[in-house]
Amino acid sequence: MKKKKISNNSNKLLEVKKKKKPINKKKKKSNKNLFEVMDKRYKIIAFVFSLLYLVIGIRLFYLQVLKNDEYKERLAYSTEKTIESTSAPRGRIYDRNYNLLVDNEAIKTIYYKKQDGIKTKDEINLAYTISDNIDVDYSKVDDTKLKNFYYKGHYEECRKKIKNKEWDLYEKRKLNDSDIIDLIFERINDEVNSFDERDKEAAYIYYLMNKGYSYSEKVIKNKDVTDTEYAYISENIDNLMGFNTKLDWERVYLYGDTFKSILGSVSSNSQGIPEELADTYLKKGYSLDDRVGISYLEYQYEDYLKGTKAKYHLLSDNSYELVKEGERGSDIVLTIDINLQKYLEDVLANEVYNAKGEPGTNYYNRSFAIVSDPNTGEILAMGGKQVVEDNGTKKIIDYTPGIVTLPVTPGSIVKGASMLVGYKYGAIDIGFRILDECIKIKDTPLKCSWRTMGYIDDIYALQYSSNVYQYKIAIKVGGGSYNYNEGLSIDESAFDKYRNMYASFGLGVKTGIDLPVESLGYMGKSRLPGHLLDFSIGQYDTYTPIQLSQYINTLANGGTRLKPYLLKEVYKASDSKEKFGSLIYKSEKEELGKVDIDDKYMNRVHEGFSAVVSRGLGYGYMGSYTNSAGKTGTSQSFIDTDGDNKVDTETITSSFVGYSPAENPRMSIVVVSPDVSVPDASTSAVTKRISSQIVNKYYDLGM
């Protein structure tokens, strides 16, 4: 074998590889520095970790040793259930002079709350045990409740009453569970008829135990609970499996039924939140079994009046620990003067009752009155009374809510606003004289004042309530030209001019009164010329008594429309009836708008309204105080007398609005008596009698 020769180039390459590289001193120094930096970083990291472990150790010692009990308690609280008590007492209600109107009265209550896992048999035995130891009024127990009670206690026996062929139909889904129950109930009549009084009482108690939601408290008895009954339940709670006692509360009214309908009502313990209000209250975080305000002021001011329920923790041993004390709701003070209110209601009741026997009062049965402060909008007193037939005898019932819900035809009391329309649009000026004569528009009946007055000015027109004066103003405002027995054409925008002026006084718009309901009234749709004339004398649109109150207040104070209100102040609850807690809210007058009219015209209407009371048709309506102002009104009304929802009978409505004193007034009054008489009959003076007595009482009270 021949050996390969290695070339000189290859030998040189090997020699180069075999040669050692010279040591780089700079690189060596750099590596040394790198090792030193890494060593320092390691030491820093080690120090940081050591410090971190020390902190963690200290923290663990703090938590596990020093704070062990506190955090155990917190853990327990986080895993234990928080329980709220039943509804706390509500706030009290006072009148403007701090007379107590509505309070809470403690009542002994026996209730049942179903325990988890309790059997039907146990509940039936409980019902019998309770019936043996407390008296429950079981007069409301009916046949269905009795049969259900028997069925629950004799389930297997009752199921045997269903025949095989009926079970076959059930299997084939031709009968359902409800059908089976109905068949059973039809076949246990003899068993139920054999029930004695004890069985019936137990059946009713069982019904109460299972009424409504299973988890809620069921009131078994909360009226006339004796000390013995209360003590028996309290002393045997451990054995009665869900029965318990508590001191609940009920609203008490210190002035009886006076103003009670507007004070409103509260749901009962057994009722809880009514179905129609459930969505509203549930969105606010209430429970279905809470007691809440359900009408008028109790509902309107629920947020103030509601109490704060006590909170408890349900501990692992089933005991309760108080977390937060319950608190009574805030106290509210109303603008009402209860002495004036009571007098007003008494006058209404007496006068309505007595007037019903007068000639022409076939369809009359109610009157309304409102007294307020025209400078603030505060309602000082308001009421409505109605006479009804009950088994051939007359009796009086409260109808105060009609003040905000019942529209009436106002008649001439609105002529103050109508006169201002004439001034504003140049149809008349101060002192302008118009011939009061019957006017005749083609194809329509004569339109007259209550008597022909000849040439009269604006003051006289108000003083003696001329219709024709207003008719001729309306024709001019509408750009029309009147000729006897000829057609009349007007610009329809005249309706808007009148309605806008009326609205600036509060007529035809909601007043904003602080009650949960308020009607708007009727607004006529026709724009025929004759209806404009009717409009000008208050014979077209309709308004509620509270709208009429806002109207006269706006006129009395010089043209500022104020929101009427009933809430004056709110105070935090206090343990003493003689003292209030801290002030939470104080009402202030709220301006809703101003009448767009020169002061001289407003003053001219004031002068006309003063003439009405001092020497005109309103004389005597303000009692002994002729230094007052006001306007009477008599209007045609139409009612449905046969219940077919169609008006068929004409009646006369009597109204009055006034204020006193005539200059710088402090009070205003509205009285409305719908359907007080029929045409061609003398009109009852009931409105005048009501108004005059109330005004005198206002001054007698020194208000």
Sequence and secondary structure as in RCSB ss.txt:
>XXXX:A:sequence
MKKKKISNNSNKLLEVKKKKKPINKKKKKSNKNLFEVMDKRYKIIAFVFSLLYLVIGIRLFYLQVLKNDEYKERL
AYSTEKTIESTSAPRGRIYDRNYNLLVDNEAIKTIYYKKQDGIKTKDEINLAYTISDNIDVDYSKVDDTKLKNFY
YKGHYEECRKKIKNKEWDLYEKRKLNDSDIIDLIFERINDEVNSFDERDKEAAYIYYLMNKGYSYSEKVIKNKDV
TDTEYAYISENIDNLMGFNTKLDWERVYLYGDTFKSILGSVSSNSQGIPEELADTYLKKGYSLDDRVGISYLEYQ
YEDYLKGTKAKYHLLSDNSYELVKEGERGSDIVLTIDINLQKYLEDVLANEVYNAKGEPGTNYYNRSFAIVSDPN
TGEILAMGGKQVVEDNGTKKIIDYTPGIVTLPVTPGSIVKGASMLVGYKYGAIDIGFRILDECIKIKDTPLKCSW
RTMGYIDDIYALQYSSNVYQYKIAIKVGGGSYNYNEGLSIDESAFDKYRNMYASFGLGVKTGIDLPVESLGYMGK
SRLPGHLLDFSIGQYDTYTPIQLSQYINTLANGGTRLKPYLLKEVYKASDSKEKFGSLIYKSEKEELGKVDIDDK
YMNRVHEGFSAVVSRGLGYGYMGSYTNSAGKTGTSQSFIDTDGDNKVDTETITSSFVGYSPAENPRMSIVVVSPD
VSVPDASTSAVTKRISSQIVNKYYDLGM
>XXXX:A:secstr
       HHHHHHHHHHHS     HHHHHHHHHHHHHHHHHHHHHHHHHHHHHHHHHHHHHIIIIITHHHHHHHH
HHHHSEEEE S      EE TT  EEEEEEEEEEEEE   TT  HHHHHHHHHHHHHHS    TT  HHHHHHHH
HHHSHHHHHTTS HHHHHHHHTTSS HHHHHHHHHHT HHHHHT  HHHHHHHHHHHHHTSS TTS EEEE SS 
 HHHHHHHHHTTTTSTTEEEEEEEEEEETTTTTTHHHH  B  TTT S GGGHHHHHTTT  TT   B SHHHHH
THHHH  B  EEEE TTS EEEEE  B   EEEES  HHHHHHHHHHHHHHHHHHTTSTT SS  EEEEEEE TT
T BEEEEEEEEEEEETTEEEEEE TTHHHH  B  GGGGHHHHHHHHHHTTS  TT  EEE  B BTTS  B  S
S  EEE HHHHHHTT HHHHHHHHHHHTT    TTB     THHHHHHHHHHHHHTTTS    SSS         
   HHHHHHHHTT SS B HHHHHHHHHHHHTTSEEE  B EEEEE   S SS    EEEE    EEEE  S HH
HHHHHHHHHHHHHHHSTTTTTTTT  S EEEEEEEEEEE SSSSSS  EEEEEEEEEEEESSSS  EEEEEEEEE
EE TTS    HHHHHHHHHHHHHHHTT 
